[in-house]
């Protein structure tokens, strides 16, 4: 069954490349990029598979057990655009492959001087010979660095100016994971790609690691009333656990100072929140958003924008504005 699916996918990739991508490349005089474009065709098709699986699995759950009723259709459409940009454009994986030749060149230069390239798998010879064990170790290590990246987004004012776009979604849904400022995504993807290359992740492994992480994060952001129980909540980040991170006044701004403090920064494994004392195992499904969006007697609330381009522009303006704040 699996081999049949692999064959079908391979045939689809070959047909799309030969029928569409390759003719366009040669017409544009970019035939030298054929090999890279063939790999890009694979990423595009994998993105299609992700979108179909997410919609087929999570959309019925959102309709069956929603955490929040009456979501704004416009908010869902906007988030879907973000998801298409990332999943179909292979945003994260592209950065990795752009950096890979640079690291290969650096590794070759170091090898000439007697310095060998580090590989995480070599620390546990025999144990990591199993592909599943190796995959899990890389997933855990990358998640550790992702946790600290996420905390930094909430700690530095200028960074929060960008990342607050992600938190401004008051109608969280299965597409909300990719609702980020593009500049923030470039920084994160470069950071994670560098970590992956330094610890010796192979390109094929990285594609699978990214896909596994993205699918889980889409579940976390889905509008579903789901938790994993007392034990499970401490093993894997659930939709309830992550929703508390997005909750106004509970998750990302629990100390009342907007960007500092907060809970539930873990991306996949709550162990990091437990270890570094940022875990909050609440049992409610709270309203999401950012505190300064709420109208007060003095202010109508901050506008985070409607539509992709306005949200991106306002994110840059907040970055400049917040960078001038003390603390």
RAHU-V840452 format. One record per pair of residues at least 12 apart in sequence whose C-alpha atoms are under 10 Angstrom apart, sorted by the first residue. I is the first residue (numbers start at 0). J is the second residue. D is the distance in Angstrom with one decimal. If there is no record, write none. Layout:
BEGIN
i->I j->J d->D
i->I j->J d->D
END
This chain:
BEGIN
i->8 j->41 d->8.7
i->8 j->44 d->8.1
i->8 j->45 d->8.9
i->8 j->48 d->9.8
i->9 j->41 d->8.5
i->9 j->44 d->9.9
i->11 j->40 d->9.6
i->11 j->41 d->9.2
i->11 j->44 d->8.3
i->12 j->37 d->7.9
i->12 j->38 d->9.1
i->12 j->39 d->9.7
i->12 j->40 d->6.3
i->12 j->41 d->6.1
i->12 j->42 d->9.5
i->12 j->43 d->9.1
i->12 j->44 d->7.1
i->12 j->45 d->9.7
i->13 j->37 d->8.2
i->13 j->40 d->8.6
i->13 j->41 d->9.1
i->15 j->37 d->9.3
i->15 j->40 d->7.4
i->15 j->41 d->9.5
i->15 j->44 d->9.2
i->16 j->33 d->9.1
i->16 j->36 d->7.9
i->16 j->37 d->6.3
i->16 j->38 d->9.5
i->16 j->39 d->9.4
i->16 j->40 d->6.5
i->16 j->41 d->9.1
i->17 j->37 d->9.2
i->19 j->40 d->10.0
i->20 j->33 d->8.6
i->20 j->36 d->7.3
i->20 j->37 d->8.1
i->20 j->39 d->9.6
i->20 j->40 d->7.8
i->21 j->33 d->6.8
i->21 j->34 d->9.9
i->21 j->36 d->8.0
i->21 j->37 d->8.4
i->24 j->36 d->8.5
i->35 j->96 d->9.4
i->39 j->87 d->9.5
i->39 j->88 d->8.3
i->39 j->89 d->7.7
i->39 j->92 d->9.5
i->39 j->93 d->8.3
i->40 j->87 d->9.4
i->40 j->88 d->9.6
i->40 j->89 d->9.7
i->41 j->87 d->9.9
i->41 j->89 d->9.5
i->42 j->86 d->8.1
i->42 j->87 d->7.0
i->42 j->88 d->7.5
i->42 j->89 d->5.8
i->42 j->90 d->9.5
i->42 j->92 d->8.1
i->42 j->93 d->9.0
i->42 j->206 d->8.4
i->43 j->83 d->9.9
i->43 j->85 d->9.9
i->43 j->86 d->7.3
i->43 j->87 d->4.8
i->43 j->88 d->6.4
i->43 j->89 d->6.7
i->44 j->86 d->9.3
i->44 j->87 d->7.5
i->44 j->88 d->10.0
i->44 j->89 d->9.8
i->45 j->86 d->8.0
i->45 j->87 d->7.8
i->45 j->89 d->8.8
i->45 j->206 d->9.5
i->45 j->210 d->8.6
i->46 j->82 d->9.4
i->46 j->83 d->8.0
i->46 j->84 d->9.8
i->46 j->85 d->8.3
i->46 j->86 d->4.6
i->46 j->87 d->4.7
i->46 j->88 d->7.8
i->46 j->89 d->7.2
i->46 j->210 d->8.8
i->47 j->83 d->8.8
i->47 j->86 d->7.5
i->47 j->87 d->6.6
i->48 j->86 d->9.5
i->48 j->87 d->9.6
i->49 j->86 d->7.5
i->49 j->87 d->9.1
i->49 j->210 d->8.0
i->49 j->213 d->9.0
i->49 j->214 d->7.5
i->50 j->79 d->9.5
i->50 j->82 d->8.4
i->50 j->83 d->8.1
i->50 j->86 d->7.7
i->50 j->87 d->8.8
i->50 j->174 d->9.3
i->50 j->214 d->9.5
i->52 j->214 d->9.1
i->53 j->173 d->7.5
i->53 j->174 d->8.7
i->53 j->214 d->7.5
i->53 j->215 d->10.0
i->53 j->217 d->7.6
i->53 j->218 d->8.2
i->53 j->221 d->9.8
i->54 j->173 d->8.0
i->54 j->174 d->9.2
i->56 j->173 d->10.0
i->56 j->218 d->9.5
i->57 j->172 d->9.2
i->57 j->173 d->6.7
i->57 j->174 d->9.8
i->57 j->217 d->8.7
i->57 j->218 d->7.1
i->57 j->221 d->7.0
i->57 j->222 d->8.6
i->57 j->223 d->8.2
i->58 j->172 d->8.9
i->58 j->173 d->7.3
i->58 j->174 d->10.0
i->58 j->221 d->8.4
i->58 j->222 d->8.8
i->58 j->223 d->9.2
i->59 j->223 d->9.7
i->60 j->173 d->9.9
i->60 j->221 d->8.7
i->60 j->222 d->8.2
i->60 j->223 d->6.4
i->60 j->224 d->8.8
i->60 j->225 d->9.4
i->61 j->172 d->8.0
i->61 j->173 d->8.1
i->61 j->221 d->7.0
i->61 j->222 d->5.4
i->61 j->223 d->5.1
i->61 j->224 d->8.2
i->62 j->222 d->8.6
i->62 j->223 d->8.3
i->63 j->223 d->8.2
i->63 j->224 d->9.2
i->64 j->222 d->8.1
i->64 j->223 d->5.5
i->64 j->224 d->5.6
i->64 j->225 d->8.0
i->65 j->172 d->9.5
i->65 j->221 d->8.7
i->65 j->222 d->5.4
i->65 j->223 d->4.5
i->65 j->224 d->5.6
i->65 j->225 d->8.9
i->66 j->170 d->10.0
i->66 j->171 d->9.2
i->66 j->172 d->9.6
i->66 j->221 d->8.7
i->66 j->222 d->5.3
i->66 j->223 d->4.9
i->66 j->224 d->4.6
i->66 j->225 d->8.2
i->66 j->238 d->9.3
i->66 j->239 d->8.8
i->66 j->242 d->9.4
i->66 j->283 d->9.5
i->66 j->284 d->6.3
i->66 j->285 d->8.4
i->66 j->286 d->9.2
i->67 j->169 d->9.7
i->67 j->170 d->7.7
i->67 j->171 d->8.4
i->67 j->172 d->9.4
i->67 j->222 d->6.5
i->67 j->223 d->7.9
i->67 j->224 d->8.4
i->67 j->284 d->8.2
i->67 j->285 d->8.7
i->67 j->286 d->8.0
i->67 j->287 d->9.7
i->68 j->170 d->9.1
i->68 j->222 d->8.8
i->69 j->170 d->8.7
i->70 j->169 d->8.8
i->70 j->170 d->5.6
i->70 j->171 d->8.0
i->70 j->172 d->8.3
i->70 j->222 d->8.9
i->71 j->169 d->9.0
i->71 j->170 d->6.5
i->71 j->171 d->9.5
i->71 j->172 d->9.9
i->72 j->170 d->9.0
i->73 j->170 d->9.7
i->73 j->305 d->8.4
i->73 j->306 d->8.5
i->74 j->168 d->7.6
i->74 j->169 d->8.4
i->74 j->170 d->6.6
i->74 j->171 d->8.3
i->74 j->172 d->8.6
i->74 j->174 d->9.6
i->74 j->175 d->9.0
i->74 j->305 d->8.1
i->74 j->306 d->8.5
i->75 j->168 d->9.5
i->75 j->170 d->7.6
i->75 j->171 d->8.0
i->75 j->172 d->6.6
i->75 j->173 d->8.3
i->75 j->174 d->7.0
i->75 j->175 d->7.8
i->76 j->174 d->8.6
i->76 j->175 d->10.0
i->76 j->306 d->9.0
i->77 j->174 d->8.8
i->77 j->175 d->8.9
i->77 j->178 d->8.2
i->77 j->305 d->8.0
i->77 j->306 d->6.0
i->77 j->307 d->6.5
i->77 j->310 d->9.9
i->78 j->165 d->9.8
i->78 j->168 d->9.0
i->78 j->170 d->10.0
i->78 j->171 d->9.0
i->78 j->172 d->8.1
i->78 j->173 d->8.6
i->78 j->174 d->5.3
i->78 j->175 d->5.4
i->78 j->176 d->8.2
i->78 j->177 d->7.0
i->78 j->178 d->5.6
i->78 j->179 d->9.2
i->78 j->306 d->9.1
i->78 j->307 d->8.5
i->79 j->172 d->9.5
i->79 j->173 d->8.7
i->79 j->174 d->5.4
i->79 j->175 d->7.7
i->79 j->176 d->9.7
i->79 j->177 d->8.3
i->79 j->178 d->8.5
i->80 j->174 d->8.6
i->80 j->175 d->10.0
i->80 j->177 d->8.9
i->80 j->178 d->8.6
i->80 j->306 d->9.3
i->80 j->307 d->7.7
i->81 j->174 d->7.8
i->81 j->175 d->8.1
i->81 j->176 d->8.7
i->81 j->177 d->5.5
i->81 j->178 d->5.5
i->81 j->179 d->7.6
i->81 j->180 d->9.4
i->81 j->181 d->9.3
i->81 j->307 d->7.7
i->82 j->173 d->9.6
i->82 j->174 d->6.0
i->82 j->175 d->7.8
i->82 j->176 d->7.7
i->82 j->177 d->5.2
i->82 j->178 d->7.3
i->82 j->179 d->9.7
i->82 j->217 d->9.7
i->83 j->174 d->9.2
i->83 j->177 d->8.8
i->84 j->177 d->8.6
i->84 j->181 d->9.8
i->85 j->177 d->7.0
i->85 j->178 d->9.6
i->85 j->181 d->9.7
i->85 j->184 d->9.4
i->86 j->177 d->8.9
i->86 j->210 d->9.1
i->86 j->213 d->9.0
i->89 j->206 d->9.4
i->89 j->209 d->9.8
i->90 j->181 d->9.7
i->90 j->184 d->8.5
i->90 j->185 d->8.3
i->90 j->188 d->8.0
i->91 j->184 d->8.1
i->91 j->185 d->8.1
i->91 j->187 d->8.7
i->91 j->188 d->5.4
i->91 j->189 d->8.1
i->91 j->191 d->8.8
i->91 j->192 d->8.1
i->91 j->205 d->9.8
i->91 j->206 d->9.0
i->91 j->209 d->7.7
i->91 j->210 d->9.9
i->92 j->188 d->8.1
i->92 j->189 d->9.8
i->92 j->192 d->8.1
i->92 j->202 d->8.7
i->92 j->205 d->7.6
i->92 j->206 d->6.5
i->92 j->207 d->10.0
i->92 j->209 d->7.5
i->92 j->210 d->9.6
i->93 j->188 d->9.0
i->93 j->189 d->9.7
i->93 j->192 d->9.5
i->93 j->206 d->9.9
i->94 j->185 d->7.9
i->94 j->186 d->9.9
i->94 j->187 d->9.9
i->94 j->188 d->6.4
i->94 j->189 d->6.1
i->94 j->190 d->9.6
i->94 j->191 d->9.4
i->94 j->192 d->6.9
i->94 j->193 d->9.4
i->95 j->188 d->7.6
i->95 j->189 d->7.1
i->95 j->190 d->9.5
i->95 j->191 d->8.3
i->95 j->192 d->4.9
i->95 j->193 d->7.6
i->95 j->194 d->9.9
i->95 j->195 d->8.3
i->95 j->196 d->8.0
i->95 j->202 d->8.0
i->95 j->205 d->8.2
i->95 j->206 d->9.3
i->96 j->192 d->8.5
i->96 j->196 d->9.9
i->96 j->202 d->7.4
i->96 j->205 d->9.7
i->97 j->189 d->9.5
i->97 j->192 d->9.4
i->98 j->189 d->8.1
i->98 j->192 d->7.4
i->98 j->193 d->7.5
i->98 j->196 d->8.4
i->99 j->192 d->8.6
i->99 j->193 d->8.7
i->99 j->195 d->9.9
i->99 j->196 d->7.1
i->99 j->201 d->9.5
i->99 j->202 d->8.3
i->102 j->116 d->9.7
i->102 j->193 d->8.6
i->102 j->196 d->7.2
i->102 j->197 d->8.3
i->103 j->116 d->9.4
i->103 j->196 d->9.3
i->106 j->197 d->9.9
i->116 j->196 d->9.9
i->116 j->197 d->8.2
i->116 j->198 d->8.9
i->116 j->199 d->8.0
i->117 j->196 d->9.3
i->117 j->197 d->6.8
i->117 j->198 d->6.2
i->117 j->199 d->6.5
i->118 j->195 d->10.0
i->118 j->196 d->9.0
i->118 j->197 d->7.5
i->118 j->198 d->5.2
i->118 j->199 d->4.5
i->118 j->200 d->7.8
i->118 j->201 d->9.9
i->119 j->133 d->9.0
i->119 j->136 d->8.7
i->119 j->137 d->8.1
i->119 j->140 d->9.6
i->119 j->195 d->9.8
i->119 j->197 d->8.7
i->119 j->198 d->5.1
i->119 j->199 d->6.1
i->119 j->200 d->8.2
i->120 j->132 d->9.7
i->120 j->133 d->6.8
i->120 j->134 d->9.9
i->120 j->136 d->8.5
i->120 j->137 d->8.8
i->120 j->198 d->8.3
i->120 j->199 d->7.8
i->120 j->200 d->9.0
i->121 j->198 d->10.0
i->121 j->199 d->9.5
i->130 j->204 d->9.5
i->133 j->200 d->9.6
i->133 j->204 d->9.4
i->134 j->200 d->9.2
i->134 j->204 d->7.3
i->134 j->205 d->9.2
i->134 j->207 d->8.7
i->134 j->208 d->7.4
i->135 j->208 d->8.9
i->137 j->195 d->8.1
i->137 j->198 d->8.3
i->137 j->199 d->9.1
i->137 j->200 d->7.4
i->137 j->204 d->9.0
i->137 j->205 d->9.1
i->137 j->208 d->8.0
i->138 j->195 d->9.8
i->138 j->205 d->9.5
i->138 j->207 d->9.9
i->138 j->208 d->6.5
i->138 j->209 d->9.0
i->138 j->211 d->8.9
i->138 j->212 d->8.1
i->138 j->267 d->9.0
i->138 j->268 d->9.8
i->139 j->267 d->8.5
i->139 j->268 d->7.8
i->140 j->194 d->9.0
i->140 j->195 d->9.0
i->140 j->198 d->9.0
i->141 j->191 d->7.1
i->141 j->192 d->9.4
i->141 j->194 d->7.2
i->141 j->195 d->7.0
i->141 j->198 d->9.3
i->141 j->208 d->9.1
i->141 j->212 d->10.0
i->141 j->266 d->10.0
i->141 j->267 d->9.9
i->142 j->191 d->9.3
i->142 j->212 d->8.9
i->142 j->265 d->7.8
i->142 j->266 d->6.5
i->142 j->267 d->6.5
i->142 j->268 d->7.3
i->142 j->271 d->8.8
i->143 j->265 d->8.2
i->143 j->266 d->8.6
i->143 j->267 d->9.1
i->143 j->268 d->8.5
i->143 j->270 d->9.3
i->143 j->271 d->6.9
i->144 j->190 d->8.9
i->144 j->191 d->7.6
i->144 j->194 d->7.9
i->144 j->265 d->9.9
i->144 j->266 d->9.8
i->144 j->271 d->10.0
i->145 j->187 d->8.4
i->145 j->190 d->8.9
i->145 j->191 d->7.3
i->145 j->194 d->9.8
i->145 j->264 d->9.1
i->145 j->265 d->7.8
i->145 j->266 d->6.7
i->145 j->267 d->9.0
i->146 j->263 d->9.4
i->146 j->264 d->6.0
i->146 j->265 d->5.1
i->146 j->266 d->6.1
i->146 j->267 d->8.7
i->146 j->268 d->9.0
i->146 j->269 d->9.5
i->146 j->271 d->7.1
i->146 j->272 d->8.4
i->147 j->264 d->8.2
i->147 j->265 d->8.5
i->147 j->266 d->9.8
i->147 j->271 d->9.1
i->148 j->186 d->9.8
i->148 j->187 d->7.4
i->148 j->190 d->8.5
i->148 j->191 d->9.0
i->148 j->264 d->9.3
i->148 j->265 d->10.0
i->148 j->266 d->10.0
i->149 j->162 d->9.1
i->149 j->187 d->9.0
i->149 j->263 d->9.9
i->149 j->264 d->6.2
i->149 j->265 d->7.8
i->149 j->266 d->8.0
i->150 j->251 d->9.4
i->150 j->258 d->9.8
i->150 j->259 d->9.1
i->150 j->260 d->8.8
i->150 j->261 d->8.9
i->150 j->262 d->9.4
i->150 j->263 d->9.5
i->150 j->264 d->6.3
i->150 j->265 d->8.8
i->150 j->277 d->9.9
i->151 j->258 d->9.8
i->151 j->259 d->9.6
i->151 j->264 d->9.9
i->152 j->183 d->8.8
i->152 j->187 d->9.8
i->152 j->258 d->8.4
i->152 j->259 d->9.7
i->152 j->264 d->10.0
i->153 j->251 d->7.1
i->153 j->252 d->8.6
i->153 j->257 d->8.5
i->153 j->258 d->5.0
i->153 j->259 d->6.1
i->153 j->260 d->7.7
i->153 j->261 d->8.2
i->153 j->264 d->9.2
i->154 j->251 d->9.8
i->154 j->257 d->9.4
i->154 j->258 d->5.7
i->154 j->259 d->5.2
i->154 j->260 d->7.5
i->154 j->261 d->9.5
i->154 j->326 d->9.3
i->155 j->258 d->7.3
i->155 j->259 d->8.0
i->155 j->321 d->9.0
i->155 j->322 d->8.1
i->155 j->326 d->8.3
i->156 j->257 d->9.2
i->156 j->258 d->6.6
i->156 j->259 d->8.6
i->156 j->317 d->9.3
i->156 j->318 d->7.5
i->156 j->319 d->9.3
i->156 j->320 d->8.9
i->156 j->321 d->5.3
i->156 j->322 d->5.4
i->156 j->323 d->8.2
i->156 j->324 d->7.0
i->156 j->325 d->8.5
i->156 j->326 d->7.7
i->157 j->258 d->9.8
i->157 j->314 d->9.9
i->157 j->315 d->9.2
i->157 j->316 d->9.9
i->157 j->317 d->7.5
i->157 j->318 d->4.5
i->157 j->319 d->6.6
i->157 j->320 d->7.7
i->157 j->321 d->5.2
i->157 j->322 d->4.3
i->157 j->323 d->8.1
i->157 j->324 d->8.7
i->158 j->182 d->10.0
i->158 j->183 d->7.8
i->158 j->258 d->9.2
i->158 j->314 d->9.8
i->158 j->317 d->9.2
i->158 j->318 d->6.5
i->158 j->319 d->9.6
i->158 j->321 d->8.4
i->158 j->322 d->8.1
i->159 j->183 d->9.7
i->159 j->257 d->8.9
i->159 j->258 d->6.3
i->159 j->259 d->9.4
i->159 j->314 d->9.3
i->159 j->317 d->8.4
i->159 j->318 d->7.2
i->159 j->321 d->7.7
i->159 j->322 d->9.1
i->160 j->180 d->9.5
i->160 j->183 d->9.8
i->160 j->258 d->9.0
i->160 j->313 d->9.0
i->160 j->314 d->6.1
i->160 j->315 d->7.4
i->160 j->316 d->7.9
i->160 j->317 d->4.7
i->160 j->318 d->4.2
i->160 j->319 d->7.7
i->160 j->320 d->7.8
i->160 j->321 d->6.0
i->160 j->322 d->7.9
i->161 j->179 d->7.7
i->161 j->180 d->5.9
i->161 j->181 d->8.8
i->161 j->182 d->7.8
i->161 j->183 d->6.4
i->161 j->184 d->9.6
i->161 j->310 d->9.8
i->161 j->311 d->8.6
i->161 j->313 d->8.8
i->161 j->314 d->5.1
i->161 j->315 d->6.7
i->161 j->316 d->8.9
i->161 j->317 d->6.9
i->161 j->318 d->5.8
i->161 j->319 d->9.6
i->161 j->321 d->9.5
i->162 j->178 d->9.4
i->162 j->179 d->6.6
i->162 j->180 d->6.8
i->162 j->181 d->10.0
i->162 j->182 d->9.7
i->162 j->183 d->6.9
i->162 j->184 d->9.4
i->162 j->258 d->9.9
i->162 j->314 d->8.1
i->162 j->317 d->9.8
i->162 j->318 d->9.1
i->163 j->179 d->8.4
i->163 j->180 d->8.8
i->163 j->251 d->9.6
i->163 j->257 d->9.8
i->163 j->258 d->8.9
i->163 j->288 d->8.9
i->163 j->289 d->7.3
i->163 j->303 d->8.7
i->163 j->314 d->7.9
i->163 j->317 d->8.9
i->163 j->318 d->9.6
i->164 j->178 d->7.2
i->164 j->179 d->6.1
i->164 j->180 d->6.6
i->164 j->288 d->9.4
i->164 j->289 d->9.0
i->164 j->303 d->6.8
i->164 j->304 d->9.0
i->164 j->310 d->7.2
i->164 j->311 d->8.3
i->164 j->313 d->8.7
i->164 j->314 d->6.5
i->164 j->317 d->9.5
i->165 j->177 d->7.9
i->165 j->178 d->5.3
i->165 j->179 d->5.0
i->165 j->180 d->7.6
i->165 j->245 d->9.0
i->165 j->288 d->8.9
i->165 j->289 d->9.6
i->165 j->303 d->10.0
i->165 j->310 d->10.0
i->165 j->314 d->10.0
i->166 j->178 d->8.6
i->166 j->179 d->8.8
i->166 j->244 d->9.1
i->166 j->245 d->6.1
i->166 j->246 d->8.7
i->166 j->247 d->9.2
i->166 j->251 d->8.5
i->166 j->287 d->7.5
i->166 j->288 d->5.5
i->166 j->289 d->6.2
i->166 j->290 d->9.9
i->166 j->303 d->10.0
i->167 j->179 d->10.0
i->167 j->245 d->8.7
i->167 j->247 d->9.8
i->167 j->287 d->7.7
i->167 j->288 d->4.6
i->167 j->289 d->5.4
i->167 j->290 d->9.0
i->167 j->291 d->9.5
i->167 j->292 d->7.7
i->167 j->301 d->9.9
i->167 j->302 d->9.3
i->167 j->303 d->6.8
i->167 j->304 d->9.3
i->167 j->310 d->9.9
i->168 j->245 d->8.8
i->168 j->287 d->6.9
i->168 j->288 d->5.5
i->168 j->289 d->8.2
i->168 j->303 d->9.0
i->169 j->245 d->9.0
i->169 j->246 d->9.2
i->169 j->247 d->9.5
i->169 j->286 d->7.1
i->169 j->287 d->5.0
i->169 j->288 d->4.8
i->169 j->289 d->8.2
i->169 j->292 d->9.4
i->170 j->221 d->9.7
i->170 j->222 d->8.0
i->170 j->286 d->8.6
i->170 j->287 d->7.3
i->170 j->288 d->8.3
i->171 j->219 d->9.8
i->171 j->220 d->6.2
i->171 j->221 d->6.4
i->171 j->222 d->5.9
i->171 j->223 d->9.5
i->171 j->242 d->8.6
i->171 j->245 d->9.1
i->171 j->286 d->9.3
i->171 j->287 d->7.4
i->171 j->288 d->8.9
i->172 j->217 d->8.4
i->172 j->218 d->8.9
i->172 j->219 d->9.2
i->172 j->220 d->5.8
i->172 j->221 d->4.3
i->172 j->222 d->4.7
i->172 j->223 d->8.2
i->173 j->214 d->9.9
i->173 j->216 d->9.0
i->173 j->217 d->5.5
i->173 j->218 d->6.4
i->173 j->219 d->8.0
i->173 j->220 d->5.6
i->173 j->221 d->3.9
i->173 j->222 d->6.5
i->173 j->223 d->8.8
i->174 j->216 d->9.6
i->174 j->217 d->6.5
i->174 j->218 d->9.1
i->174 j->220 d->7.4
i->174 j->221 d->7.3
i->174 j->222 d->9.6
i->175 j->216 d->9.2
i->175 j->217 d->7.2
i->175 j->218 d->9.8
i->175 j->219 d->9.4
i->175 j->220 d->6.0
i->175 j->221 d->7.4
i->175 j->222 d->9.5
i->176 j->213 d->8.1
i->176 j->214 d->9.5
i->176 j->215 d->9.7
i->176 j->216 d->6.3
i->176 j->217 d->5.6
i->176 j->218 d->8.7
i->176 j->219 d->8.0
i->176 j->220 d->5.9
i->176 j->221 d->8.5
i->177 j->213 d->9.0
i->177 j->216 d->9.1
i->177 j->217 d->8.3
i->177 j->220 d->9.6
i->178 j->307 d->9.1
i->178 j->310 d->9.7
i->179 j->307 d->9.9
i->179 j->310 d->9.2
i->179 j->311 d->8.5
i->179 j->314 d->9.3
i->180 j->307 d->9.4
i->180 j->310 d->7.9
i->180 j->311 d->5.9
i->180 j->312 d->9.1
i->180 j->313 d->9.7
i->180 j->314 d->6.7
i->180 j->315 d->8.5
i->181 j->311 d->7.4
i->181 j->314 d->9.5
i->182 j->311 d->8.9
i->182 j->314 d->9.3
i->182 j->315 d->8.7
i->183 j->314 d->9.8
i->192 j->205 d->8.7
i->195 j->208 d->10.0
i->212 j->266 d->8.4
i->212 j->267 d->7.3
i->213 j->266 d->9.9
i->213 j->267 d->9.8
i->215 j->235 d->9.3
i->215 j->236 d->8.4
i->215 j->237 d->8.8
i->215 j->238 d->9.5
i->215 j->266 d->9.0
i->215 j->267 d->7.4
i->216 j->236 d->8.6
i->216 j->237 d->9.0
i->216 j->238 d->8.8
i->216 j->241 d->9.2
i->216 j->266 d->7.3
i->216 j->267 d->7.5
i->217 j->238 d->9.1
i->218 j->236 d->9.4
i->218 j->237 d->7.7
i->218 j->238 d->6.4
i->218 j->241 d->9.8
i->219 j->235 d->9.9
i->219 j->236 d->7.0
i->219 j->237 d->5.5
i->219 j->238 d->3.9
i->219 j->239 d->7.5
i->219 j->240 d->8.0
i->219 j->241 d->6.0
i->219 j->242 d->7.5
i->219 j->266 d->9.2
i->219 j->267 d->9.1
i->220 j->237 d->8.9
i->220 j->238 d->6.0
i->220 j->239 d->8.9
i->220 j->240 d->10.0
i->220 j->241 d->7.2
i->220 j->242 d->7.0
i->220 j->245 d->9.3
i->221 j->237 d->9.9
i->221 j->238 d->6.7
i->221 j->239 d->9.6
i->221 j->241 d->9.9
i->221 j->242 d->9.0
i->222 j->238 d->7.9
i->222 j->239 d->9.5
i->222 j->242 d->9.1
i->222 j->284 d->9.9
i->223 j->238 d->6.9
i->223 j->239 d->8.2
i->223 j->242 d->9.8
i->223 j->284 d->9.4
i->224 j->237 d->9.8
i->224 j->238 d->7.3
i->224 j->239 d->6.9
i->224 j->242 d->9.9
i->224 j->283 d->9.4
i->224 j->284 d->7.4
i->225 j->237 d->7.1
i->225 j->238 d->5.9
i->225 j->239 d->6.1
i->225 j->240 d->9.3
i->225 j->284 d->9.4
i->226 j->238 d->6.3
i->226 j->239 d->5.5
i->226 j->240 d->7.4
i->226 j->241 d->9.9
i->226 j->282 d->8.7
i->227 j->239 d->8.6
i->227 j->240 d->9.1
i->228 j->282 d->9.9
i->229 j->280 d->8.8
i->231 j->269 d->9.8
i->232 j->268 d->9.1
i->232 j->269 d->7.5
i->232 j->270 d->9.9
i->232 j->280 d->7.7
i->233 j->268 d->7.6
i->233 j->269 d->5.5
i->233 j->270 d->6.6
i->233 j->271 d->9.9
i->233 j->272 d->9.3
i->233 j->273 d->8.2
i->233 j->278 d->9.2
i->233 j->280 d->8.5
i->234 j->267 d->8.7
i->234 j->268 d->6.0
i->234 j->269 d->6.2
i->234 j->270 d->6.9
i->235 j->265 d->9.2
i->235 j->266 d->9.0
i->235 j->267 d->5.9
i->235 j->268 d->4.9
i->235 j->269 d->6.1
i->235 j->270 d->8.4
i->236 j->263 d->8.7
i->236 j->264 d->9.7
i->236 j->265 d->7.2
i->236 j->266 d->7.0
i->236 j->267 d->5.3
i->236 j->268 d->5.7
i->236 j->269 d->5.9
i->236 j->270 d->9.4
i->237 j->266 d->10.0
i->237 j->267 d->8.6
i->237 j->268 d->9.5
i->237 j->269 d->9.3
i->238 j->284 d->9.1
i->239 j->280 d->8.9
i->239 j->281 d->8.1
i->239 j->282 d->7.5
i->239 j->283 d->7.4
i->239 j->284 d->6.2
i->239 j->285 d->8.9
i->240 j->262 d->9.6
i->240 j->263 d->7.0
i->240 j->264 d->9.8
i->240 j->265 d->9.6
i->240 j->269 d->8.8
i->240 j->278 d->9.0
i->240 j->279 d->7.7
i->240 j->280 d->6.6
i->240 j->281 d->7.3
i->240 j->282 d->8.4
i->240 j->283 d->9.2
i->240 j->284 d->8.9
i->241 j->262 d->9.2
i->241 j->263 d->6.5
i->241 j->264 d->8.1
i->241 j->265 d->8.3
i->241 j->266 d->8.5
i->241 j->267 d->9.7
i->241 j->269 d->9.8
i->241 j->279 d->9.7
i->241 j->280 d->9.8
i->241 j->284 d->9.8
i->242 j->263 d->9.0
i->242 j->281 d->9.9
i->242 j->283 d->9.1
i->242 j->284 d->6.8
i->242 j->285 d->7.1
i->242 j->286 d->8.4
i->242 j->287 d->7.3
i->243 j->261 d->9.8
i->243 j->262 d->7.8
i->243 j->263 d->7.3
i->243 j->279 d->7.8
i->243 j->280 d->8.4
i->243 j->281 d->7.2
i->243 j->282 d->8.9
i->243 j->283 d->7.9
i->243 j->284 d->7.0
i->243 j->285 d->6.6
i->243 j->286 d->8.7
i->243 j->287 d->8.1
i->244 j->261 d->7.4
i->244 j->262 d->5.8
i->244 j->263 d->5.3
i->244 j->264 d->7.0
i->244 j->265 d->9.4
i->244 j->278 d->9.5
i->244 j->279 d->8.6
i->244 j->285 d->9.6
i->244 j->287 d->8.6
i->245 j->261 d->9.7
i->245 j->262 d->9.3
i->245 j->263 d->9.0
i->245 j->264 d->9.9
i->245 j->285 d->8.4
i->245 j->286 d->8.1
i->245 j->287 d->5.2
i->245 j->288 d->6.4
i->245 j->289 d->8.1
i->246 j->262 d->9.9
i->246 j->283 d->10.0
i->246 j->284 d->8.3
i->246 j->285 d->5.6
i->246 j->286 d->5.6
i->246 j->287 d->4.3
i->246 j->288 d->6.4
i->246 j->289 d->8.0
i->246 j->290 d->9.3
i->247 j->285 d->7.7
i->247 j->286 d->6.5
i->247 j->287 d->5.5
i->247 j->288 d->5.6
i->247 j->289 d->5.7
i->247 j->290 d->5.8
i->247 j->291 d->9.5
i->247 j->292 d->9.7
i->247 j->293 d->9.6
i->248 j->261 d->8.7
i->248 j->285 d->9.8
i->248 j->286 d->9.7
i->248 j->287 d->9.2
i->248 j->288 d->9.2
i->248 j->289 d->8.1
i->248 j->290 d->6.8
i->249 j->261 d->7.1
i->249 j->262 d->7.5
i->249 j->263 d->9.9
i->249 j->279 d->8.9
i->249 j->281 d->9.6
i->249 j->285 d->8.6
i->249 j->286 d->9.8
i->249 j->287 d->9.5
i->250 j->262 d->4.9
i->250 j->263 d->6.8
i->250 j->264 d->8.6
i->250 j->277 d->9.6
i->250 j->278 d->9.6
i->250 j->279 d->8.2
i->250 j->285 d->9.9
i->250 j->287 d->9.3
i->250 j->289 d->10.0
i->251 j->263 d->8.1
i->251 j->264 d->8.3
i->251 j->288 d->9.7
i->251 j->289 d->8.5
i->251 j->290 d->9.8
i->252 j->289 d->8.2
i->252 j->290 d->8.0
i->255 j->290 d->9.0
i->256 j->290 d->9.8
i->257 j->289 d->8.2
i->257 j->290 d->7.4
i->257 j->291 d->8.4
i->258 j->321 d->9.9
i->258 j->326 d->9.8
i->259 j->326 d->9.2
i->260 j->277 d->8.5
i->261 j->277 d->6.9
i->261 j->278 d->8.9
i->261 j->279 d->9.1
i->262 j->276 d->8.5
i->262 j->277 d->4.8
i->262 j->278 d->5.5
i->262 j->279 d->5.9
i->262 j->280 d->9.3
i->263 j->276 d->9.4
i->263 j->277 d->5.9
i->263 j->278 d->5.1
i->263 j->279 d->6.3
i->263 j->280 d->8.6
i->264 j->277 d->7.3
i->264 j->278 d->7.9
i->264 j->279 d->9.9
i->265 j->277 d->8.9
i->265 j->278 d->8.5
i->289 j->301 d->9.1
i->289 j->303 d->9.6
i->291 j->303 d->9.9
i->303 j->317 d->9.3
END
